[in-house]
Every structure is written in C-alpha cells, then in structure tokens.
Amino acid sequence: MVNVLADITAFSPDKAWQALDIAHVAGASVRLHWTDKPYKWHTNSGAEVFMVVAGLVDMFYREDGIEKSVRLGPLEIFVADIGDAHVAHPIGAAHILVIEEQGSI
C-alpha cells in the first residue's frame, strides 16, 4: 500500500512534539513532528536525522563539552550521531521530519 501525504504542513496537533507516524523502515521510525516549544536535552543510542519541513529551528548540541548551535530552515538537515547531546528549539511553530531508532525519546 502506498501512503501519499499531500500537505504534511496541514498536520497541526494541539500539543508540542506530537507526531504523525509516517513509516517504519528497518528498525527506524519516520515521524513528522509539530512543535512551538523546545524539546529537552537528550542523547540517543542510534543516529537521529532531523529535517525542517516548515519553520525555523535552532538546534543546540555539545561538541567536546562546548555548547554550539545552528539555525535550520526548510529542507535543512541536522544529524545527531550516537551519544551526541542535542536539543531542538523552534522559532515559532515548526514541522520537523525525524528519522530515528524505533522507541527513541
């Protein structure tokens, strides 16, 4: 079965970081998140791929104990490798496609 999402930016739940499950591929989940609030600092046991679909997101991460950040716009991607501490802070509302190990936080 083919699942076509015509306008994924129409997804707007009532709570930040709620997700629309799109697919599960070889132990990874592909989810569309909507948020207007920051997440929490965390690490993952697998790599995590973020792609901003709509909006702007400041992605904070730690490299050698130093906090850094990068601003992501539509179609820009950030990859957090295994164990990389990171947190996403949207600037207003944002839609973010996340590919991560199933069961990750």
C-alpha positions in Angstrom: 0.0 0.0 0.0 1.3 3.5 -0.9 0.7 6.3 1.6 0.7 9.8 0.0 0.7 12.8 2.2 -0.4 15.7 0.1 0.3 18.6 2.5 2.2 17.5 5.6 2.3 21.0 6.9 -1.5 20.7 7.5 -0.6 18.4 10.4 -1.2 20.6 13.5 -1.9 18.8 16.7 -2.9 20.5 19.9 0.3 19.7 21.8 4.0 20.4 21.1 6.1 17.5 19.8 3.2 15.3 19.0 4.0 13.2 15.9 2.4 11.7 12.8 3.9 8.3 12.2 4.8 8.0 8.5 6.7 4.8 8.2 8.9 2.2 10.0 11.9 1.1 8.0 14.4 -1.5 9.1 14.1 -0.6 12.8 13.8 3.1 12.3 10.8 5.3 12.6 10.0 8.2 10.2 7.8 10.7 12.0 6.6 14.2 11.3 6.6 16.4 14.5 4.9 19.7 15.0 6.1 22.0 17.8 6.2 25.5 19.0 8.2 24.7 22.1 11.8 23.4 22.8 12.4 19.7 23.4 14.8 18.6 26.2 18.5 17.9 26.1 19.0 14.2 25.3 21.2 11.6 23.7 20.2 8.6 21.6 21.5 5.1 21.3 21.3 5.4 17.5 21.8 8.2 15.0 18.9 10.7 14.6 18.2 12.7 11.5 16.2 16.0 11.6 14.9 17.8 8.5 13.0 21.0 8.9 9.9 20.9 6.7 8.5 24.3 7.6 9.6 27.0 10.0 12.9 27.6 11.7 14.7 25.6 14.4 17.8 26.4 16.4 19.5 23.1 17.1 21.8 23.1 20.1 24.4 20.5 20.5 27.5 19.8 22.6 30.9 19.2 21.0 33.9 18.5 23.2 31.9 19.9 26.2 31.2 23.2 24.4 27.6 24.1 23.6 27.1 25.2 20.0 24.1 25.9 17.8 23.0 26.0 14.2 19.8 27.6 12.8 17.9 25.3 10.4 15.4 26.4 7.8 13.2 24.4 5.4 14.9 21.4 3.8 18.0 21.8 6.0 19.2 18.7 7.8 20.9 18.0 11.2 22.3 14.6 12.1 23.0 13.7 15.8 25.2 10.7 16.0 25.1 8.0 18.7 25.5 9.7 22.1 25.5 13.3 20.8 23.7 15.6 23.3 21.3 17.8 21.5 18.0 19.8 21.8 15.8 21.5 19.2 14.3 24.9 19.8 11.8 26.0 17.2 11.5 29.7 16.4 7.7 29.9 16.4 5.9 26.9 15.0 7.8 24.3 13.0 7.3 20.9 11.3 10.3 18.6 11.6 10.7 15.2 9.9 12.7 12.9 12.3 14.2 9.6 11.4 15.4 7.7 14.4 15.7 4.3 16.0 12.2 3.0 16.9 11.5 3.7 20.6 13.9 6.7 20.9 12.8 9.6 23.0 
